[in-house]
Amino acid sequence: MLGFESIVINMTEHLNRLTPRQIVFELDQYIIGQNDAKRNVAIALRNRWRRMNSPEDIQREIIPNNILMIGATGVGKTEIARRLAKIADAPFVKVEASKFTEVGYVGRDVESMVRDLVEQAVGMVRMQKKEEVKIKAEQAVEDIILDALIPPVHGSGAVKPVPENGSEEMPQSDAELNQRTRERFREKIRNGELDSRKIEIEVQQNQVPNVGMIGGAVDDVSMMNIQEMIGNMMPRRGKKRKVTVEEARKLLLDEEASKLIDMDEVKLEAIKKAENLGIIFIDEIDKVASSRSGGSGPDVSREGVQRDLLPIVEGSAVNTKHGVIQTDHILFIAAGAFHVSKPSDLIPELQGRFPIRVELNSLTESDFYQILKAPKNALTKQYAAMMESEGVELEFEDGALREIARIAFEVNSEVENIGARRLQTVMSSLLNDFMFDIPDIIGDGSHIAITAEMVQERLSALVKNRDLSQYIL
């Protein structure tokens, strides 16, 4: 089993290559603008490597610089946090603060976000471990498939006599012949020659019953532990299935890989990964900000949610089905539009736990143009890839991109500003007719060129109709 030092070394090796400038460069591939926010999250991520490589006596004293992002919807707050987690190969959970309720009311408790983070970490580590044992698992699957095709013969068996014609072929037992045949079939399996052949295999099934409790309330952790305990007590049943060799390989690979990994090691590493690299993104934090004018009603409930969030953000021990996790060094990124309330409406204790405040800029028409053109996952590239799967080539002229950006910005200004998400609505209105006609009318090998004139013609009604009641925007 890996020791704590080995786990930390494995985590810091990847972070070591990520300097703040490199992190910003990676974020620039997907997010336009918001340089201030990118710099701050880059520093926060690099500080994790710095903490884990500091002297042991000071490591626990270095607290993360939690960040409060302030900006309207659709300007990139969630995308920055999500991309940061992918860059760092870190477990990531997004929650909405408005979904939590004060203890004693109906709703999710705040500790559930930490349990979700641990589940994410366990999944990530399990996938990594399965990749490490993939070759051994593939060999085990090959043996199972071979056993189904050609059952092995054990023992020496009868020995075939030497041929009378005096050939040099040596006498062979049935077991030796069987082994040679199995090796020939093994090559055929690897080459895919037997993928369509049907075989019968046994797939393990672990049926965990749904457990309900009568009487007092049971918290999430206790319920998960009860279900897992009952599931472990019940015997695993094998189910016979007749499938092709190709399907058998897919069904058995995950099962065999799971047998080769140590789940205790996975859980230990996952908890350390969540503790040291985990990122929790708390959206809509402004929805639980109260006026702090005193009294009762909704403001009291919202302040109660803040007080429930406080110990988690400050650092506390949370019980999960995989073990106890300390939240002291999890990076918390909170975000909100703060149109009605303001950051100072949060309780002072919670404000103090988000020392870094970043205000994200509203997107301009130029930003929309860059969002359509530059990112690796730009909407234009997504639509082009979808049409390419049907054999249709989609091309956007530069003037068309500028016109789409202008229309999206104009609609945002006149109706409601939903940021870059408006581009999805505009692109959908522009291209839906094409998407419907492929492949029945627009066939394989066709070329579609989107011009500025076409954009104006197809989206003119979208701009003229001020209330836009006929559109889902």
C-alpha positions, 0 to 999 in steps of 0.5 A: 500500500502506498505511504502518504509521502508516495501519494504526495510525490505522485500528486506533485509531479504533475503540478510541478510542470504547471507554472502560473504562466503555463496554467494561464496559457492552458486556460486561454485555449478555452476561455476568452478574456478574464485575465485577472481571474485566470491569474488568481486561479493560476496562483492558487493552483501553484500555491498547492504545489508550493505548500506540499513542497514546504517544510512539514512543520509549516505545511498544515499552517498554509491555508488555501487562498479561496476565491470569490468570483463576482460577475454576471451569468455566462462570463466564464466563472464556472468554465474557469473553475472546471478547466482549472480542475482538468488542468490539475487533474483534480477532483472537481464538484460544482454545487449551487448554494441555493440548493442547500438549506439550513439544518432542520429544513428539507434539502441537501446538507452542506457536507454532501458536497464534500462527499461528492468530491470524495466520490469524484476522487475515488472514480479518478483514482480507480480509473488510473489504477485500472489503466495501470493494470490494463495489460494484465486485465486484457490477458485475463480476458483473453484467457476467459474468451479462450476457455469459452472457445476451446476449453483447456485440456489438463494432463498429458493425455494420449500420445499420438504415434509417430507417423509411418512415413518417417516425418520429423513430427514428434509425438504430441499429447492432447494437452500439447495439441490443445495448447497449440490450438489455443495459441492460434486462436489467441492470435485470431482474437488479438487480430479481431478475426473472431469478433463476431463469433458468439460465446457464452460467458458468466458476468458477475452481478452484485445486487445491492437492495434499496433500503428504506428506514422507518422511524427517525431520519438517517443521514446520507453517510449512515444510509450509504454504509447500511446499503454497502454492508448489506450488499457485501453480505449478499452473495455475488451472482453470476449471470450467463450471457451469450454475446459476441467476442467483441462484446465479451471483451468489453464486458469482462475487461472492467470486471477483471481490472477491478479484481487486480486493484486494491480498493483500500489503496484506491480509497486512501489515495483518493482521500489524500487527492481530494484533501490536497487537490480537490476544488469545490465550486459554490455557485450562486453564493449571492442567493444566500446573502442576506440583508443582515437587517435582523428579523425573521423569514427568508433572510434567517434561512439564508444566513443559516446556510452560510453558517453551515457552509462556514465550518466546511470552508474553514476546515473540518472533518467530514465522514464519508463512506470511504473514510474521514476527509479533512477540508482544511486544504480543499480550494473553494471557489465561490461565485455569484452575480451579486445584482441584488445583494453585494459581497458585504451582505455575506456574514463577516466570517464567511467573507473572511474565508474568501480573501481573494475577490475577482470581478469578471468583466461583461462580455463585449461584441469583440469577445463574442467574436473571439469566443466563436473563433478561437477556443478549442471547443468553439461552437463553430468547431462543434457544429462543424464536427457534428456535420462532418460525421454526416459527410457534410462540410461546414464553413463560416466566413469571417463576416458571418462570425462577426455578424453572429457576435453582433446579433448575440450582443444586441439581443443580450443588451435588449432582453437579458444578459446571459453572457456567452450562453446567448451564442448557443441560442443564436447558433441553434436558430441559425443552423437548425434547418440545416441540422434537420435536412441532413442527411435526407436533403443535404447529402454526403459530400455537400458543402455549406458556407455560412455568409454574413448575408445568410446570418442576417436573413435567417436571424433578422426576425430574432433581432426585430422581435423585441420581446422574443416570446416565441423563442426559448432564450 
